[in-house]
Amino acid sequence: MRKTLTALVAVCIGLAGPATQANAGLFSATREVIAMLAGELFVGEAEGHLDGSGTLAIHSQVNPGLSCRGKFSSSAELGGLGTFLCSDGATATFHFQRLGLFRGFGAGSFSRGGLSFAYGFTADEAAAYLKLPEGKKLSRNGIELTLVDL
């Protein structure tokens, strides 16, 4: 009996480990973020969790050493709110509207100027939600997203 109980506990422990790791991915989703911060293009990812919380990590396309990280919370009814801090000390607060489970757009206050962003869209789709500099458009150069003249 003791041998059977030990074997059963070992099987349960073995099954619990992989199930926990697998379930973590089931309750979150990561989507590309395209953002304009004070007229500069930033790209990165947002990871949202089932409870509405999430994290954001973006970096400048012009200066890859300049990055921003933050947190947000959201609900389908109210949209979302968040903040982030950049590696150069700049800060932002933002709000966003979910257009579905995996897509949305937003705007906010950035310590150096305007802020607009979209997530879960292709570059062409995101452009409609971004405040691009006048005379510029988004263009994908291979895998890199850039701002180019119209």
Salt bridges, closest charged atoms under 4 A:
GLU32 OE2 - ARG140 NH2 3.51
ASP88 OD2 - ARG112 NH1 2.31
GLU125 OE1 - ARG103 NH2 2.97
ASP149 OD1 - LYS136 NZ 2.83
